[in-house]
Amino acid sequence: MDHSAGFLKVVDAVRGNVVETDVHGVKQRLDRGEPFQLVDVREDNEWEAGHLPHAIHLGRGILERDVETTFPDPDTDIVLYCGGGYRSVLAADALRRMGYTRVTSMDGGYRGWTEAGYPVEDASED
């Protein structure tokens, strides 16, 4: 997907404030059974079409509103992903500014996950 220059400028401006990992790192953590919260910040229709196993859905539009109810502990280990790793950077920065201390953005997003051949689930499997 081609993103607008303005959007990329906003993402680049906050990227340095955010911890990032890649799809392989997240897959390794899942395989090891590490305790962390995997959060899909994509739109509802994207979630329903397919998502990572063990993920929960808190779309970008409601994330800041609902995160404190979903994860009241600001030290919760949270990995965010989106379609390609841009929206999750913005989401991670927002959570960081809200006081969450262990937030990571998954670079590559859902697209990178599927390109790596890793398993996905759809809404019927939830």
C-alpha positions as a LaTeX table, in Angstrom:
\begin{tabular}{lrrr}
\hline
Residue & $x$ (\AA) & $y$ (\AA) & $z$ (\AA) \\
\hline
Met1 & 0.00 & 0.00 & 0.00 \\
Asp2 & 1.22 & 3.46 & $-0.84$ \\
His3 & 0.85 & 5.91 & 2.01 \\
Ser4 & 0.62 & 9.67 & 1.70 \\
Ala5 & 3.64 & 11.79 & 2.47 \\
Gly6 & 1.84 & 13.50 & 5.34 \\
Phe7 & 0.94 & 10.20 & 6.99 \\
Leu8 & 4.50 & 8.91 & 6.67 \\
Lys9 & 5.80 & 12.17 & 8.13 \\
Val10 & 3.59 & 11.71 & 11.21 \\
Val11 & 4.70 & 8.07 & 11.62 \\
Asp12 & 8.38 & 8.95 & 11.18 \\
Ala13 & 8.06 & 11.74 & 13.76 \\
Val14 & 7.07 & 9.28 & 16.51 \\
Arg15 & 8.86 & 6.11 & 15.40 \\
Gly16 & 11.90 & 6.97 & 17.52 \\
Asn17 & 9.71 & 7.01 & 20.64 \\
Val18 & 8.47 & 3.46 & 20.05 \\
Val19 & 9.99 & 0.03 & 20.61 \\
Glu20 & 9.59 & $-2.15$ & 17.51 \\
Thr21 & 9.96 & $-5.84$ & 16.80 \\
Asp22 & 9.33 & $-7.87$ & 13.67 \\
Val23 & 6.93 & $-10.69$ & 12.83 \\
His24 & 9.58 & $-13.33$ & 13.51 \\
Gly25 & 10.19 & $-12.00$ & 17.00 \\
Val26 & 6.48 & $-12.10$ & 17.79 \\
Lys27 & 6.15 & $-15.62$ & 16.38 \\
Gln28 & 9.07 & $-16.77$ & 18.55 \\
Arg29 & 7.45 & $-15.25$ & 21.64 \\
Leu30 & 4.17 & $-17.00$ & 20.85 \\
Asp31 & 5.94 & $-20.31$ & 20.22 \\
Arg32 & 7.74 & $-20.02$ & 23.57 \\
Gly33 & 4.45 & $-19.31$ & 25.32 \\
Glu34 & 5.65 & $-15.98$ & 26.67 \\
Pro35 & 2.96 & $-14.02$ & 28.49 \\
Phe36 & 2.05 & $-10.86$ & 26.59 \\
Gln37 & $-1.02$ & $-9.25$ & 25.09 \\
Leu38 & $-1.19$ & $-9.27$ & 21.30 \\
Val39 & $-3.47$ & $-6.49$ & 20.09 \\
Asp40 & $-4.77$ & $-5.95$ & 16.55 \\
Val41 & $-5.41$ & $-2.23$ & 15.98 \\
Arg42 & $-6.83$ & $-2.59$ & 12.46 \\
Glu43 & $-10.39$ & $-1.83$ & 11.38 \\
Asp44 & $-13.23$ & $-4.24$ & 12.16 \\
Asn45 & $-13.45$ & $-5.55$ & 8.58 \\
Glu46 & $-9.71$ & $-6.26$ & 8.55 \\
Trp47 & $-9.96$ & $-8.18$ & 11.84 \\
Glu48 & $-12.89$ & $-10.24$ & 10.58 \\
Ala49 & $-11.03$ & $-11.19$ & 7.39 \\
Gly50 & $-8.15$ & $-12.64$ & 9.40 \\
His51 & $-5.95$ & $-12.01$ & 12.41 \\
Leu52 & $-3.05$ & $-13.46$ & 14.35 \\
Pro53 & $-3.74$ & $-16.34$ & 16.74 \\
His54 & $-4.21$ & $-15.26$ & 20.37 \\
Ala55 & $-4.80$ & $-11.64$ & 19.36 \\
Ile56 & $-7.54$ & $-9.43$ & 20.69 \\
His57 & $-9.09$ & $-6.61$ & 18.72 \\
Leu58 & $-8.93$ & $-3.00$ & 19.87 \\
Gly59 & $-9.25$ & $-0.98$ & 16.70 \\
Arg60 & $-7.22$ & 2.20 & 16.33 \\
Gly61 & $-10.39$ & 4.27 & 16.58 \\
Ile62 & $-11.26$ & 3.02 & 20.08 \\
Leu63 & $-7.85$ & 2.05 & 21.45 \\
Glu64 & $-7.23$ & 5.06 & 23.68 \\
Arg65 & $-10.83$ & 4.98 & 24.90 \\
Asp66 & $-10.85$ & 1.29 & 25.87 \\
Val67 & $-7.27$ & 0.31 & 26.68 \\
Glu68 & $-7.41$ & 1.24 & 30.35 \\
Thr69 & $-10.50$ & $-0.93$ & 30.84 \\
Thr70 & $-8.97$ & $-3.81$ & 28.90 \\
Phe71 & $-5.50$ & $-3.49$ & 30.46 \\
Pro72 & $-5.71$ & $-1.52$ & 33.70 \\
Asp73 & $-2.08$ & $-2.24$ & 34.58 \\
Pro74 & 0.19 & 0.22 & 32.71 \\
Asp75 & 3.02 & $-2.34$ & 32.98 \\
Thr76 & 1.14 & $-4.88$ & 30.84 \\
Asp77 & 3.37 & $-6.28$ & 28.10 \\
Ile78 & 1.52 & $-5.29$ & 24.91 \\
Val79 & 2.46 & $-5.98$ & 21.28 \\
Leu80 & 0.43 & $-4.01$ & 18.74 \\
Tyr81 & 0.05 & $-4.79$ & 15.07 \\
Cys82 & $-1.81$ & $-3.39$ & 12.09 \\
Gly83 & $-1.69$ & $-4.07$ & 8.37 \\
Gly84 & 1.92 & $-3.13$ & 7.75 \\
Gly85 & 3.37 & $-1.56$ & 10.89 \\
Tyr86 & 2.49 & 2.11 & 10.51 \\
Arg87 & $-0.75$ & 2.48 & 12.46 \\
Ser88 & 0.70 & 0.30 & 15.21 \\
Val89 & 3.59 & 2.77 & 15.61 \\
Leu90 & 1.08 & 5.58 & 16.10 \\
Ala91 & $-0.93$ & 3.42 & 18.51 \\
Ala92 & 2.19 & 2.46 & 20.48 \\
Asp93 & 3.16 & 6.10 & 20.81 \\
Ala94 & $-0.33$ & 6.98 & 22.06 \\
Leu95 & $-0.21$ & 4.22 & 24.70 \\
Arg96 & 3.29 & 5.32 & 25.73 \\
Arg97 & 1.97 & 8.85 & 26.24 \\
Met98 & $-0.90$ & 7.39 & 28.32 \\
Gly99 & 1.65 & 5.85 & 30.67 \\
Tyr100 & 1.98 & 2.30 & 29.32 \\
Thr101 & 5.59 & 1.23 & 29.81 \\
Arg102 & 5.87 & $-2.07$ & 27.92 \\
Val103 & 4.38 & $-1.42$ & 24.48 \\
Thr104 & 5.90 & $-2.73$ & 21.26 \\
Ser105 & 4.86 & $-2.24$ & 17.64 \\
Met106 & 5.19 & $-5.17$ & 15.23 \\
Asp107 & 6.91 & $-3.96$ & 12.07 \\
Gly108 & 5.54 & $-5.65$ & 8.97 \\
Gly109 & 2.10 & $-6.10$ & 10.50 \\
Tyr110 & $-0.47$ & $-8.60$ & 9.32 \\
Arg111 & 0.92 & $-8.44$ & 5.79 \\
Gly112 & 4.42 & $-9.41$ & 6.94 \\
Trp113 & 2.97 & $-12.17$ & 9.13 \\
Thr114 & 1.07 & $-13.76$ & 6.25 \\
Glu115 & 3.98 & $-13.30$ & 3.83 \\
Ala116 & 6.13 & $-15.26$ & 6.28 \\
Gly117 & 3.58 & $-18.09$ & 6.07 \\
Tyr118 & 2.57 & $-17.89$ & 9.73 \\
Pro119 & $-0.91$ & $-19.08$ & 10.76 \\
Val120 & $-3.93$ & $-16.81$ & 10.96 \\
Glu121 & $-7.46$ & $-17.12$ & 12.26 \\
Asp122 & $-10.68$ & $-15.62$ & 11.02 \\
Ala123 & $-13.71$ & $-14.39$ & 12.95 \\
Ser124 & $-15.38$ & $-17.82$ & 12.81 \\
Glu125 & $-12.54$ & $-19.27$ & 14.91 \\
Asp126 & $-12.97$ & $-16.82$ & 17.82 \\
\hline
\end{tabular}
